Amino acid sequence: MNTDADIRRIYERWHETVRGRDLDGLVALYAEDAVLETPLILATLPDRAEGVLRGREPIRSFFAAGLRTLQGELSRWYRTGTFYANGRQLVWEYPRETPQGDQVDLVEVMDIERGLIAHHRVYWGWVGVRLLAPALNRTA
C-alpha cells in the first residue's frame, strides 16, 4: 500500500518535472514495467497503433520527444490543486479553462504501486482532441 506522502509526491513531482522539462526526474517516477496510455502516442509514434507503451525506456523516449516539442499557449499546465486518491489510484485534471485562457484539457489517471507510477492513462477533452485529430487522421 502507498502512503499519503507517496501519492502527494507523485502528484507534485509529476507536474514539476513536466513543467521543468526534467526528463530524468519524470521517468524516475515510473516503475520499470510501467504502462502509459494516451492518444498522443498514436499522433507521435504511428507505429504504436495501440497507443500504449510498456516499460520505462519506451516511456522515456516518448517523453524525451514530447519535452523537446511541448510549446504553445495551449500547454499552460494549469491545474487547480485538487486531486483524488484512494491509496492506489491518483486522478487530477488539467481543465480547459484557465485564468490565462483555454489550454489542452486532460485528466491524468495513475495507478501507484510501491510509491511509483505503475499504470498511467491520459484522457483528452475536446480542446485536446481537436488538436490531435489531424495527426490521428494522418496515421489512419
Helices and strands as residue ranges (DSSP letters): H 4-19, H 23-27, E 30-37, H 39-44, E 52-54, H 56-69, E 83-85, E 89-94, E 97-98, E 101-102, E 106-113, E 116-124, H 126-139
